[in-house]
């Protein structure tokens, strides 16, 4: 399910404790020293890529494709984007998922200790006890390089340990997850008084206390997620830097040519297919696609100009959101 830019599982446990999980940027932290750079990461003001265009007669939907991570020291500024937003009657927000409860703030806050304990492996097992020896040896090398001597992560479930390692690694090579593109788009929409349409799917957990209790004792099928995260950090960090640079300078051809591997599909599949979530949710990926595509088609029917933001994958993959619009007869033009 991951490829829909609904990076919600890293917030699922927090959702039980604070009532929400959505694609919000992480707080800024000081930039650590950059080590072992084979490709320098761009910095300063960069224009980003050109816009995709979807048409229905005289009605136009402009789409900005995004990638993640992006250069940490980059400042994104696009005159083309500002012009398109200024002319738009609607801004369609990126697809996302929100996990919520009906307990209210204080009720969900009371669950925080239980949510914290649910991060750990059942029966007090360590990471070394739940992953194969060869996989743990690879983890130990990467952990030493990007996390250091912290022992707390050794009690985490593989999926959460993998996420922690990934975040530390991309920061270490001068990249960041989120917080580059969407804040600028929001600011421009506010400046030009463009109404926004949410496409977020909200999943209500009616029994968060029971769900947390089940999750604490449940075992996830998350070794594939763990292994693919190790694979990506061992072999793809250089490509991630190249991809981030290509997006920053607007090199669409390089973006298409660079191989794209993403461990998140395996990680979110492990979460979505767990008994805890599977019996409380239904086809989240399908709901997300339907929500965004419905908003796009409605906008193309009523607005002369609309602006939207989507992960670049959804613009280029054969079964992505834009390919589905094209299959329905909409005219699609690349930058």
C-alpha positions in Angstrom: 0.0 0.0 0.0 2.8 2.4 0.6 3.2 4.0 -2.7 0.3 6.4 -2.2 2.4 8.8 -0.1 0.3 7.9 3.0 3.2 7.5 5.3 0.9 6.9 8.2 2.2 3.8 10.0 5.0 5.7 11.7 2.2 7.6 13.4 -0.2 4.8 14.2 1.0 4.2 17.7 1.1 8.0 18.3 -2.4 8.2 16.9 -3.7 6.0 19.7 -2.0 8.4 22.1 -2.7 11.8 20.5 -5.5 11.1 18.2 -4.0 11.6 14.7 -1.5 10.3 12.2 -1.0 12.3 9.0 1.7 13.5 6.6 3.0 16.3 8.7 6.7 17.3 8.5 8.9 16.3 11.4 10.3 19.0 13.7 13.6 20.5 12.6 16.7 19.2 14.3 20.3 20.4 14.0 22.0 19.1 10.9 24.6 16.5 11.8 28.0 16.3 9.9 27.7 14.9 6.4 29.8 11.8 6.0 30.9 9.6 3.0 29.2 11.8 0.4 29.8 10.5 -3.1 27.3 13.0 -4.7 27.1 16.5 -3.3 23.6 17.6 -2.3 22.4 20.8 -3.8 21.6 23.8 -1.6 20.2 27.3 -1.8 17.2 28.4 -3.8 16.1 25.8 -6.4 13.1 25.8 -8.9 12.0 22.1 -8.7 10.4 20.4 -11.7 7.9 21.6 -14.2 4.2 21.0 -13.8 2.1 18.2 -15.3 -1.1 19.2 -17.0 -4.3 17.3 -17.1 -7.1 18.7 -19.3 -10.8 18.2 -19.9 -11.8 20.7 -22.7 -10.9 24.2 -21.4 -10.6 22.9 -17.8 -7.0 22.4 -16.5 -5.5 20.6 -13.5 -1.9 21.5 -12.8 0.0 18.9 -10.8 3.3 19.3 -9.0 5.1 16.0 -8.5 7.2 15.6 -5.4 9.9 13.1 -4.2 11.1 12.4 -0.7 13.7 12.8 0.7 14.9 16.2 -0.6 18.1 18.2 0.1 18.0 19.5 3.6 19.6 22.8 2.9 17.6 23.6 -0.2 15.0 26.4 -0.4 12.3 25.7 -3.0 11.0 28.6 -5.0 9.0 28.2 -8.2 7.4 31.1 -10.2 5.5 28.6 -12.3 3.9 27.1 -9.3 2.9 30.5 -7.8 1.4 31.5 -11.1 -0.6 28.3 -11.4 -1.9 28.6 -7.8 -2.7 32.3 -8.3 -5.0 31.4 -11.3 -6.6 28.4 -9.5 -10.1 28.1 -8.0 -9.1 25.1 -5.9 -6.1 23.4 -4.3 -6.3 19.6 -4.0 -4.2 18.5 -1.1 -1.9 15.4 -1.3 -3.5 12.0 -0.4 -3.0 11.1 3.3 -4.5 8.9 6.0 -5.5 10.0 9.5 -5.9 7.5 12.3 -8.1 8.9 15.0 -10.0 7.9 18.2 -13.2 9.3 19.8 -11.7 9.6 23.3 -10.9 13.2 23.1 -7.6 14.8 24.0 -7.3 13.8 27.6 -8.6 10.3 26.9 -6.0 9.6 24.2 -3.3 11.3 26.2 -3.9 8.7 29.0 -3.0 6.0 26.5 0.5 7.4 25.8 2.3 4.9 28.2 0.6 2.0 26.6 1.4 3.3 23.1 5.1 3.6 24.1 5.2 0.0 25.3 3.6 -1.2 22.1 6.7 -0.1 20.2 8.6 -3.0 21.8 8.7 -6.6 20.8 6.3 -9.0 22.6 7.7 -10.9 25.6 10.6 -8.5 26.0 12.6 -9.9 23.1 15.4 -7.9 21.6 15.9 -7.2 17.9 18.7 -9.7 17.8 16.4 -12.4 19.0 13.7 -11.7 16.4 15.6 -11.2 13.2 17.9 -13.7 11.4 21.6 -13.5 12.4 22.9 -12.4 9.0 20.3 -9.6 8.9 21.1 -8.5 12.4 24.8 -8.3 11.5 24.0 -5.9 8.7 21.7 -3.9 11.0 24.6 -3.6 13.5 26.9 -2.1 11.0 24.3 0.5 9.8 23.2 1.2 13.4 26.7 1.9 14.5 27.2 4.3 11.5 23.9 6.2 11.7 22.5 5.8 15.2 25.5 5.1 17.4 25.5 3.3 20.7 21.9 3.9 21.6 20.5 0.6 23.1 16.9 1.6 23.3 16.2 0.9 19.7 17.3 -2.7 20.2 14.0 -3.4 21.9 11.9 -2.0 19.0 9.9 -4.1 16.7 11.8 -4.6 13.3 9.5 -2.2 11.4 10.0 0.6 13.9 13.7 0.0 14.3 13.9 0.2 10.5 12.1 3.5 10.4 14.4 5.0 13.1 17.5 3.9 11.2 16.1 5.3 7.9 15.4 8.7 9.4 18.8 8.9 11.0 20.6 7.9 7.8 18.9 10.4 5.5 19.6 13.2 7.9 23.3 12.1 8.0 23.7 12.5 4.3 22.1 15.9 4.0 18.5 15.0 3.1 15.2 15.5 4.9 11.8 13.9 4.9 9.1 16.4 4.3 8.9 20.1 5.2 10.2 21.4 1.9 7.4 21.6 -0.6 4.0 21.5 1.1 4.6 24.5 3.5 5.4 26.7 0.5 2.3 25.5 -1.4 0.2 26.2 1.7 1.6 29.7 2.0 1.0 30.5 -1.7 -2.6 29.2 -1.5 -3.2 31.4 1.6 -1.7 34.4 -0.1 -3.9 34.0 -3.2 -7.0 33.0 -1.2 -7.3 29.6 -3.0 -9.7 27.2 -1.2 -8.3 23.8 -0.3 -9.8 20.4 -0.7 -8.6 17.7 1.7 -8.3 14.2 0.3 -7.3 12.6 3.6 -9.0 9.4 4.6 -9.9 9.2 8.3 -9.9 5.8 10.0 -11.6 5.9 13.4 -10.4 3.4 16.0 -13.5 2.8 18.1 -11.7 0.7 20.7 -8.2 2.1 21.0 -7.6 0.6 24.5 -8.4 -2.9 23.1 -6.4 -2.3 19.9 -3.3 -1.3 21.9 -3.6 -4.3 24.1 -3.8 -6.5 21.0 -0.9 -4.7 19.3 1.4 -5.2 22.3 1.1 -8.9 22.1 0.8 -9.2 18.3 3.7 -10.2 16.0 3.9 -8.4 12.7 5.2 -9.9 9.5 7.7 -7.1 9.2 11.0 -8.8 8.4 10.6 -7.9 4.7 10.2 -4.3 5.7 13.3 -4.6 7.9 15.4 -6.3 5.1 14.4 -3.8 2.4 15.3 -0.9 4.6 18.7 -2.4 5.1 19.0 -3.0 1.3 18.1 0.6 0.5 20.5 2.1 3.0 23.3 -0.1 1.8 22.8 0.5 -1.9 20.5 3.4 -2.6 21.7 6.4 -0.6 23.7 7.7 -3.5 20.7 7.3 -5.8 18.5 9.1 -3.2 20.9 12.0 -3.3 20.9 12.0 -7.2 17.1 11.8 -7.2 16.8 14.7 -4.7 19.2 16.8 -6.8 17.3 16.0 -10.0 14.0 17.1 -8.4 15.6 20.3 -7.0 17.0 21.5 -10.4 14.0 20.3 -12.4 15.7 17.5 -14.3 12.7 15.3 -15.2 14.6 13.0 -17.5 17.0 12.0 -14.7 14.1 11.5 -12.4 12.6 9.1 -14.8 15.8 7.3 -15.5 17.0 6.8 -11.9 15.9 3.5 -10.4 13.3 3.9 -7.6 13.3 1.5 -4.7 11.1 2.1 -1.8 11.0 0.0 1.3 7.8 1.7 2.6 5.6 -0.5 0.5 6.8 -3.6 2.4 6.6 -1.7 5.7 3.1 -0.4 5.3 1.9 -3.8 4.0 3.2 -5.3 7.3 1.1 -2.8 9.2 -2.0 -2.9 7.1 -2.1 -6.7 7.1 -1.7 -7.0 10.8 -4.7 -8.5 12.5 -5.0 -5.4 14.7 -5.6 -3.0 11.8 -7.0 -5.4 9.2 -10.1 -6.1 11.2 -10.6 -2.3 12.0 -10.0 -1.0 8.5 -11.0 -1.8 5.0 -8.9 -1.3 1.8 -7.3 1.9 2.9 -5.3 2.1 -0.3 -8.4 1.9 -2.4 -10.1 4.5 -0.3 -7.2 6.9 -0.7 -7.2 6.5 -4.5 -10.9 7.0 -4.8 -10.9 10.1 -2.6 -8.1 11.8 -4.6 -9.4 10.8 -8.0 -12.9 11.8 -7.1 -11.7 15.3 -6.0 -9.6 15.6 -9.2 -12.5 14.7 -11.5 -14.9 17.0 -9.7 -12.4 19.9 -10.0 -11.9 19.3 -13.7 -15.7 19.5 -14.2 -16.3 22.7 -12.3 -13.0 24.7 -12.3 -11.2 26.4 -15.1 -7.9 25.9 -13.3 -7.0 23.7 -10.3 -3.7 22.9 -8.6 -2.7 19.7 -6.9 0.4 18.1 -5.4 1.1 14.3 -5.8 4.1 12.0 -5.3 6.1 11.7 -8.5 5.4 8.0 -8.5 1.7 8.7 -9.1 2.6 10.7 -12.2 4.9 8.2 -13.8 3.9 4.7 -12.8 1.6 2.8 -15.3 -1.1 2.3 -12.7 -0.7 5.7 -11.0 -3.4 8.3 -10.4 -2.6 10.2 -13.6 -2.5 7.1 -15.7 -6.0 6.3 -14.4 -7.2 9.8 -15.4 -5.7 9.3 -18.9 -7.4 5.9 -19.2 -10.7 7.7 -18.6 -10.1 10.1 -21.6 -8.4 13.1 -19.9 -5.6 14.6 -21.8 -2.3 14.4 -20.0 0.8 16.5 -20.9 4.2 16.1 -19.3 6.3 19.2 -18.5 
